[in-house]
Amino acid sequence: MLIGLDPRLTPDLLYTLAKMGHGDEIVLTDRNYPSAASAAGCIVKEVIHYPGHDAPTLADLITQVMPLDSFHSYSALRMEIDNAPDTMSEAHQAVWDVLQPRLPEGGVLSSIERQAFYKHAATCFAVVQCTEDRPFGCFILRKGVVF
């Protein structure tokens, strides 16, 4: 039993976040994403499931305990909408609203084309799948440094 932590943070997620080092990335996926296929290429091979939680809630839980990176070209990536890469969906905006105040100085929120997202996600540290219903509600968060 731990105190001071959001009770929605599961042991599997906390353990995974604690094992990650600076620059490691965690994938947050919606319910439609092929999470098991991506996780097969990750360090953590099993998908961490978060039923009953949407993408902004999951982003909030993770960034309560994990700093975002500012030493790379991005701190977080969102999956771009097909044929509309500059369009921000409702899910994108909701997650950006959570992440923006938690960005370190020099931190950047960016995007990545959908097929490139799939390839990149398969090289990340772990995959967490929530029950986000809104399309393209998938993100990659890059772990920063604890000062």
C-alpha positions as CSV (number, residue, x, y, z in Angstrom):
1,M,0.0,0.0,0.0
2,L,1.3,3.4,-0.9
3,I,0.2,6.9,0.0
4,G,0.1,10.0,-2.1
5,L,-0.6,8.2,-5.4
6,D,-3.8,8.3,-7.4
7,P,-5.5,5.0,-6.6
8,R,-6.2,4.5,-10.3
9,L,-2.5,4.0,-10.9
10,T,-2.2,0.2,-11.2
11,P,0.9,-1.8,-10.0
12,D,1.6,-2.8,-13.6
13,L,1.6,0.8,-14.8
14,L,3.7,2.1,-11.9
15,Y,6.2,-0.7,-12.3
16,T,6.5,0.0,-16.0
17,L,7.0,3.7,-15.5
18,A,9.6,3.1,-12.8
19,K,11.6,0.8,-15.1
20,M,11.6,3.4,-17.9
21,G,14.6,5.7,-18.3
22,H,15.1,9.1,-19.9
23,G,14.0,9.0,-23.5
24,D,12.0,5.8,-23.2
25,E,8.5,6.1,-24.7
26,I,5.1,4.8,-23.7
27,V,2.2,4.4,-26.1
28,L,-1.3,5.3,-25.1
29,T,-3.9,3.7,-27.4
30,D,-7.6,3.9,-28.0
31,R,-9.8,0.8,-27.9
32,N,-9.5,0.1,-31.7
33,Y,-5.7,0.2,-31.8
34,P,-3.9,-3.1,-32.5
35,S,-2.1,-2.9,-29.1
36,A,-1.0,-6.5,-28.9
37,A,0.8,-6.3,-32.3
38,S,2.6,-3.2,-31.2
39,A,3.5,-4.5,-27.8
40,A,5.1,-7.6,-29.3
41,G,8.0,-5.3,-30.5
42,C,8.3,-3.3,-27.2
43,I,10.4,-4.0,-24.1
44,V,7.2,-4.8,-22.2
45,K,5.6,-7.5,-24.4
46,E,2.1,-7.5,-22.6
47,V,-0.4,-4.7,-23.1
48,I,-1.3,-2.8,-19.9
49,H,-5.1,-2.5,-20.1
50,Y,-7.0,0.4,-18.6
51,P,-10.7,-0.3,-19.1
52,G,-13.1,2.4,-18.3
53,H,-10.6,5.2,-18.8
54,D,-10.3,7.6,-21.8
55,A,-7.1,9.0,-23.3
56,P,-7.0,12.3,-21.3
57,T,-7.5,10.4,-18.0
58,L,-4.7,8.0,-18.9
59,A,-2.4,10.9,-20.0
60,D,-3.2,12.6,-16.7
61,L,-2.4,9.5,-14.6
62,I,0.9,8.9,-16.3
63,T,2.1,12.5,-16.2
64,Q,1.3,12.8,-12.5
65,V,4.3,10.6,-11.9
66,M,6.3,10.7,-15.1
67,P,8.0,13.9,-16.4
68,L,7.9,14.6,-20.1
69,D,11.1,15.0,-22.1
70,S,12.5,18.4,-23.3
71,F,15.8,17.1,-24.8
72,H,14.3,15.7,-28.0
73,S,12.4,17.2,-30.9
74,Y,9.1,16.2,-29.2
75,S,7.8,15.4,-25.7
76,A,4.6,13.7,-27.0
77,L,3.2,12.7,-30.3
78,R,-0.4,12.3,-31.4
79,M,-1.6,10.1,-34.2
80,E,-2.5,12.2,-37.2
81,I,-5.9,11.9,-38.8
82,D,-5.7,10.4,-42.3
83,N,-5.6,13.0,-45.0
84,A,-5.9,15.8,-42.4
85,P,-2.6,15.9,-40.5
86,D,-3.1,19.4,-39.1
87,T,-6.6,18.7,-37.8
88,M,-6.8,18.2,-34.1
89,S,-9.6,15.9,-33.0
90,E,-11.6,16.2,-29.8
91,A,-9.4,13.5,-28.2
92,H,-6.2,15.2,-29.4
93,Q,-7.2,18.5,-27.9
94,A,-8.3,16.9,-24.6
95,V,-5.0,15.2,-24.2
96,W,-3.0,18.3,-25.2
97,D,-5.0,20.2,-22.6
98,V,-3.7,17.8,-20.0
99,L,-0.1,17.7,-21.2
100,Q,0.4,21.4,-22.0
101,P,0.7,22.5,-18.4
102,R,3.0,19.6,-17.6
103,L,5.5,20.3,-20.4
104,P,9.0,21.2,-19.2
105,E,10.7,24.3,-20.6
106,G,11.5,23.5,-24.2
107,G,9.0,20.7,-24.4
108,V,7.1,20.1,-27.7
109,L,3.8,18.5,-28.5
110,S,3.9,17.1,-32.1
111,S,2.2,14.6,-34.4
112,I,3.1,11.6,-36.6
113,E,1.4,10.1,-39.6
114,R,-0.8,7.1,-38.7
115,Q,1.3,4.4,-40.5
116,A,4.5,5.9,-39.1
117,F,2.8,5.8,-35.7
118,Y,2.3,2.1,-35.9
119,K,5.9,1.5,-36.9
120,H,7.3,3.8,-34.1
121,A,4.9,2.4,-31.5
122,A,6.3,-1.1,-32.0
123,T,9.8,0.2,-30.9
124,C,8.6,1.8,-27.7
125,F,9.0,0.7,-24.1
126,A,5.3,-0.3,-23.4
127,V,1.8,0.0,-24.7
128,V,-1.2,1.0,-22.5
129,Q,-4.6,0.6,-24.0
130,C,-7.6,2.5,-22.6
131,T,-11.2,2.5,-23.7
132,E,-11.0,5.8,-25.6
133,D,-13.8,5.7,-28.2
134,R,-12.9,8.7,-30.3
135,P,-11.0,7.9,-33.5
136,F,-7.2,8.5,-33.7
137,G,-7.0,8.8,-29.9
138,C,-3.5,7.4,-29.7
139,F,-0.4,9.1,-28.3
140,I,3.3,8.5,-27.5
141,L,4.8,10.1,-24.4
142,R,8.6,10.4,-24.1
143,K,9.9,10.2,-20.5
144,G,12.0,13.1,-19.3
145,V,14.4,13.6,-16.5
146,V,13.5,13.9,-12.8
147,F,15.3,17.0,-11.4
